[in-house]
């Protein structure tokens, strides 16, 4: 609604300018068709500008702000420069130097200021009162999600639990990759990807979770691997990568970018067991040794029970004897309480 009002005011202002031109001295002796031509041009001008504006679907706030501040600083420097140069310029202010020097100097300074801000817009924060305060509330580092963490699905549960305070960022090329995988011929890949997209929809529906989809920067190289592009965006945003892929962790480490592995987070949240702890587990299969029974806790931890073969298919009370940490997770060794020494 506000945009419609703005565009209507733009057209009204343009028509008002045309009416002002009608009353000027130059128009009194002009041909009869000229006022109508001016009116048509002043109506066509805002319509053309609004058409171009509507045609540019994706607008980058930092780029627009950089151009705005670059022009503003350039004009200010031009004014200051003319004040500084006035003692050494010709005294005739109606001469060509005073007529053209401000225009030439202004164009050069506006170009340099705008170019400088466009090339360094990621190092400076424009609209400081809004951006900086929002970052203080939502956290200092955005969490950049890759495809593996989204397909994994556990990131939604971690976000809803309030483990991450800062916003989540999904690169647009990662979302494109997921949408392509959702239509893949591989049934398993298609199912897992669609589940990941459902997790994203759940996160977006939660008002406590701030999640954005960002396009890659101008320096992004489409020829790079997706993992490298994710790490590059995280470095540009000053954020950290959230992944479930160990290879992405290695790439982030090589580029000195902070990264979080969802698997490591899930592993650290599993309860720690010490010898003597008692727990109940349902034995579902035989272990590697003839007398072993194997069961799983609710979090997926494997429990190997000595002398448990005869109890397969039952829920038994066991006592922990030792634990072993492996790359696949934590193993718990136990024995039935009745057999505890």
N, C-alpha and C positions, 0 to 999 in steps of 0.2 A: 504494500500500500504506500509506504513512504517513497519507494522508488518511482511509483506512478505519479505521485504528487511532485516529486523533483523534476521529472521529465515534462510534466505539464507546465511547471514554472519556467523551465528552460525555453519552451516554445513561446510562452507569453512574453518573456524577456526579449527574445529575438524579434517578435512582432513589434514590441515597444521600441526597439532600436530602429526598426524599419520606419515606424511612424515618426520618430525623431528626425530621421534622414529626410522624410518628406517635407518637414518644416524648415529645412536648411535653405540658405540663399542659393546654393548651387542647383537645387532641384527646381527652383522657380523658372529657370530658363532652359530646363532640360526638355528633351522630347517627351511626348505624352506616354510613350510606352515604357520609359525608364522607371517611373515609380512602381509600375506593376512588376517590372523585372526585379527591382530591389526587394519588393515584398515576397516574390516567389523565391528569390535567393535566400532571404532571411528565414523563410519557412523550411526550405530544403536543407539549409545548414544544420539546424538542430536534429532534423530527422536523419540526416546522414551520420551525424555524430552518434546519435542513439543507436542507429543500426550497427555501426562499428562496435560500439560498446556491448550490444547484445550478442554480437557474433563472437566476441572473445569470451568463451565459456569459463576458462580457468584463469583466474587472476591471482598473482602472487603479491601479497600485501607488502612484503619486504622490498620487492622491486619497485612497486608504485611509490612507496614511501621514500626509497632511495632517490628516485627521480625528482620527487617533490622537494626534498631537502637539498638535493644537488642544485636545482634551479634557484631555490631561495638563497642558498649560500653564494651562488655565483652572482646573482643580482646584487647582493649586499657587498661582496668584494669589488664588484664593478663600481659601485657608488663610492666606496672608500678609496679605491685606486684613483678615480677621477679627482677626488678631493686632494689626494697626495700629489698628483701630477699637475694640478692647476697652476702652481707657481712657475713651472717651467714650460707650460704650453703657451702658444701665441695668445695675446690679449684679445684678439678679435674672436668673440664667441659666435659670430655668425659665419665664420670661415669653415672650410671643409674639415679641418682637424677636429673641431668641437662637434661637428655634425656627425662624423663617421667613426671617430675613435671610440666613443662609448658603445656603439653597436658591435664593432669588431672585438673590443676588449671583453664586452659582456658575453659574446658568443663563445670566445675561447675559455673564459673562466667558468661559464656554465657547463661547457663540455667537460673540462677537467674535473670539476667538483662532482658532477653526476657520474662520470666514469670511475672516479675514486670510490664513491659510495657504493656503486654497483659491484665493484670487484671486492669490496670489503664488507658487504652487507651482513655476512654471517659472523663477522667479528664484532659488530656493533649491534646494539639493540635499539631499534627505533620505537617510537611511541613508548618511551621508557616507563611512564607511570603505569600503563596497563600491563605491558609484558612482564616487567620485573615483579610487580605485585602478584600477578597470576602465577608466576613460577614459584614464588615463596609459598603460596597456598598449596599448590599441587605437587611441590617437590622440585628439587633442583635439576634432576636428570631425567629426560624422557626415556622411556623404555621402548626401544625399537624391536618389533617382533619380526622374526623371519618365518618362512613357510613351515619349518619343522616344528616350531613352538605352537603354531596355530593348528596344524594337523594333529599334534599330540593331544590337544584339548584340555590339558590340566591347567593351562594358564588362566582359564576362565574361573576355575575354583579358587586359585591363588589370589586373583584380583578381587573376587567377591569376598574373600576372607580379610581383605584390607592389608595384604602383605606389601603391596606396592602403593605408595602415596602419590607418585608423579604420574603424568599422563602416559598413555600408550600411543605409539606411532607405528602405523603400518605403511611401508613404502608402496606406492601405487603399482610398481612392477611386481611386487610380491603378491598383491591381490590379483593382478592379471594372471600370474602363474597359477594361483589357486583356482581361478575360474576356468582356466584351460584344463587343469587336472580334474576338475569336477565333471568334465565331459569326456574324460579319457575312456579308452576301451577296456583298460584294466579295472575289473570290478572292485578289487580290494582298494586300489588307489582312489577310485571314484568314491567309494563309501567313506574312507577315512577323510578325504578332502571335504566332502559335504558335511561330515560331522564337525570338522574344523570351522567351516563357514557358519554352521549353526551356533557354534561357541562364540564366534564374533558377533553374531546377531544378539545373542544373550548378553554379551558385554555391552553392546551399544544400548540395549534397552535398560541397563542399570544406570540410574542417574548419578550414582556415586563413582562411576568409572568414566574417566575422561579419555576418549580414544579418537584419534584423527588419522586420516589417510592423506599422506603428503606425496607430492610429485618429486622426482629426483631433481637435484640442482643442475645448473648449467654445466658444471664441470663433470657431471656423471657420464661415464662411458658405457654405452649400450653393449659394447663387445666384451665387457668384463663379466666374470661369473656372478651369478645372483648373490652368492655368499659375500663376495668382495664388495658388491654394491651396497648390501645391507650394512656392512662394517663401515664403508665410506660415509654413508648417510649418518650413522650413529656418531662418527667422529665429527662430522660437520655440525651436527646439532648439539654436540657436547653431551651426548647421552650414553646409554649402554645397550648392548645387544642382549635380547632374551631369546634363547634358542634351546633346542633339544638335540642338537647335532654337535658331536665332539669336534668335528672338523671346523665348524664355524668358531668354536672356542679357540682353536689353534690359530685361525686366521686373525681373529680379534687380538689375540696375544701378540702376534707378529706386528700388528699395527698400533699396539699400545692403546687399545680400546677396551674399556671395561665390559665384561660379559657375564651373564648368569645362565647357567645350565639348569633347565627345569628338572632334569634327572637328579642333579646334585641337591637341589632344594627339597625334592620329594624324599631323597635318601636321608637328608639331615633331619627331616620331620618324623622319621620312623622312630619308634621307641627304642631306647638302648636297654639291652639285657645284660645282667651280670650273673655269674654262676650262683645257683640257689633260687633264682626267681621262678615262681610257679605260674603256669598258664595253661589254658585249655585249647586244644587243637584237634581238628578232625583229620585223621589219617586217610589219605586217598589212594596211595600207591606204595609199591615196594621201593626201597632205596637201592643204592649200588651194592651194599652188603646184604647177604641173605637174611639177616635178622633185623634189618632196618625198615622203618615205616616213615613215609614222608607226608607232611601236611603243610598247609599254608594259612597264615594269619590273614586278617581282613585287609591289611595293607600290602599283601603279596609276599611278605617275608616267608622264605622256605624254612621249615622246621624239620630236621632229621632226628628221628626218635630211635634210639638204640633199644633193641628187644621189643620193637613195636610192630613187627610183621603180623602177629596174631591179632592186633587191634585194628587192622585196616578196615575202613568202613565205619569206624566208631569215633566218637569224640572222647578223648582221654585227657586226664590231668597229668602234666609232665613238669619236670624240674630241669631248668637250664643247666647244662654242664660247661658249655663254652660257646663262643661266637667266632665267626670268620667273615672278614670283609673281603669281597671279591669285586671285580669290575662289573659283574652282573647284579650285584646287590649284597645284602647281608644274609649269611647262613647262620642258623641257630641250631646247635646240637643239644639234645635233651634226652632224658630217659623217663619212663613212667615213674610217678611218685612211689608206687608200690615197690619198684625195683631200686629206689635210691639208696645208696650205701651210706 
